[in-house]
């Protein structure tokens, strides 16, 4: 089932077009990796998909209930229940404890001051799933980068969203924590949800994502199975690098070799 | 750290209960305290038996308005400070940052300058509330109605500076030394010589402001993670922010209108209460309301205790207590913030 479908999305910042005529769709069960060099328009696209920025042109359709509906016709609360957004540098302003931070993920479901039994269950499940239950009473300001990112992901899971939109969720994490976050996102997709994540680590992207969408200069360059997208030609054209691309049974290995001149 | 653990063990309902009890106790103590030896119990009895007595007059007509205003003003400054700090995600913000208090002060100063305050009591609070609302409108006009937090703050700082400059002009060209003294003393903040009409004129604005602020409870919590995340959680940041700022303008404007400028309450009280509520910006609202009421009640008791020829101004006391206290607090928590 198609959860998200965006057509002809465009966005300008000042006079500069950051996203142009971009199409993207996401089905249930998919983990879509959005890749492309810095400034390709990945973050802008994700923010339009999440309904945080109004596109200059084009439409975003979501399927929170059975029918595909334009995002503007969906109430903010229904949208928030259906879709969660994990920002790139989500830094808590206060030293809240982990459990209270994760509880914020229940906001779309809860209009009262107190948490209900359902809320408690969802919060505890999210803490368990992301393996942060032992940190529940710790202030978030005392966590390591990897722990904090797991807590922020627990906040996302606590809201039971169908669709997760994550902007560079594994940036600045060590390899162990990168794998951990990617596994959690992939598991969410396998259980019938869907994930769209902007990623810079091409090897991890190809290892976990069911589909890659390659962007450059705000436009779609290629999309499909990781092996078909991460070709040496595409890497040279988009990233301006020469790379060894090694397709193995357990994934694609990409070793950047050197920069090449590109437009 | 030991202390931190004990502090965190107090549950929120217990904290609210303790603070509420403390406010009620201080309220009653403040009512019964004064130069004239007056019994509050006797005053309550006389009120219900409709007996006109000295007890009744002193307690209900002289002390009650003052004590009620201390609670209203203190709670307003506390809750508005908590709301502003939560809104700007900055522990150094205070309710005056958007030029609202200085707008109110300018309104009052204009009335004092022209000597209108002597003609009728309502000129001063009325002009101050008007000044606060005009200041907020100017901030919005400058920043634009669909504005970012940053442009609001910049516009607010500009309005604040202009209002302070106009107050300085009024002082500079004060028609008489007496008018100048009146303006300076009013700016220092006081609750002396207020009557029940001051309560009536400020309470409606304060009540509406409180409702607007307390109903932003969940938005302020969500805002802990930033404006975008709050939006993704189903809040409309533009609408919520507007309601929050109008709420602050209404209640702070009304508080300044009846008390003058009482410094440091809005800054120091949310700071003090924050660890007690587990740093939750939503819970901080209620705790800061009680804390602010407690501080202003206490400071006012202190002011009344000091039997000196010239009244020590309430705003001076809160700043005298608040300043060093704030410094100690910063030194104690420095490791966490820096």
HADDOCK unambig.tbl for C-alpha pairs under 7 A between the chains (distance, minus, plus):
assign (segid A and resid 52 and name CA) (segid B and resid 228 and name CA) 6.74 0.50 0.50
assign (segid A and resid 52 and name CA) (segid B and resid 231 and name CA) 6.81 0.50 0.50
assign (segid A and resid 52 and name CA) (segid B and resid 232 and name CA) 6.97 0.50 0.50
assign (segid A and resid 76 and name CA) (segid B and resid 234 and name CA) 4.55 0.50 0.50
assign (segid A and resid 76 and name CA) (segid B and resid 235 and name CA) 6.73 0.50 0.50
assign (segid A and resid 77 and name CA) (segid B and resid 234 and name CA) 4.60 0.50 0.50
assign (segid A and resid 79 and name CA) (segid B and resid 234 and name CA) 6.99 0.50 0.50
assign (segid A and resid 80 and name CA) (segid B and resid 232 and name CA) 5.90 0.50 0.50
assign (segid A and resid 80 and name CA) (segid B and resid 233 and name CA) 5.11 0.50 0.50
assign (segid A and resid 80 and name CA) (segid B and resid 234 and name CA) 4.98 0.50 0.50
assign (segid A and resid 84 and name CA) (segid B and resid 232 and name CA) 6.43 0.50 0.50
assign (segid A and resid 85 and name CA) (segid B and resid 229 and name CA) 6.85 0.50 0.50
assign (segid A and resid 85 and name CA) (segid B and resid 232 and name CA) 5.98 0.50 0.50
assign (segid A and resid 87 and name CA) (segid B and resid 229 and name CA) 6.90 0.50 0.50
assign (segid A and resid 90 and name CA) (segid B and resid 225 and name CA) 6.20 0.50 0.50
assign (segid A and resid 91 and name CA) (segid B and resid 225 and name CA) 6.20 0.50 0.50
assign (segid A and resid 92 and name CA) (segid B and resid 224 and name CA) 5.53 0.50 0.50
assign (segid A and resid 92 and name CA) (segid B and resid 225 and name CA) 4.87 0.50 0.50
assign (segid A and resid 93 and name CA) (segid B and resid 89 and name CA) 5.83 0.50 0.50
assign (segid A and resid 93 and name CA) (segid B and resid 224 and name CA) 5.19 0.50 0.50
assign (segid A and resid 93 and name CA) (segid B and resid 225 and name CA) 6.50 0.50 0.50
assign (segid A and resid 94 and name CA) (segid B and resid 224 and name CA) 6.57 0.50 0.50
assign (segid A and resid 94 and name CA) (segid B and resid 279 and name CA) 6.13 0.50 0.50
assign (segid A and resid 95 and name CA) (segid B and resid 279 and name CA) 6.23 0.50 0.50
assign (segid A and resid 96 and name CA) (segid B and resid 278 and name CA) 6.18 0.50 0.50
assign (segid A and resid 96 and name CA) (segid B and resid 279 and name CA) 5.35 0.50 0.50
assign (segid A and resid 96 and name CA) (segid B and resid 280 and name CA) 6.48 0.50 0.50
assign (segid A and resid 104 and name CA) (segid B and resid 222 and name CA) 6.04 0.50 0.50
assign (segid A and resid 107 and name CA) (segid B and resid 233 and name CA) 6.25 0.50 0.50
assign (segid A and resid 108 and name CA) (segid B and resid 233 and name CA) 5.80 0.50 0.50
assign (segid A and resid 108 and name CA) (segid B and resid 234 and name CA) 5.84 0.50 0.50
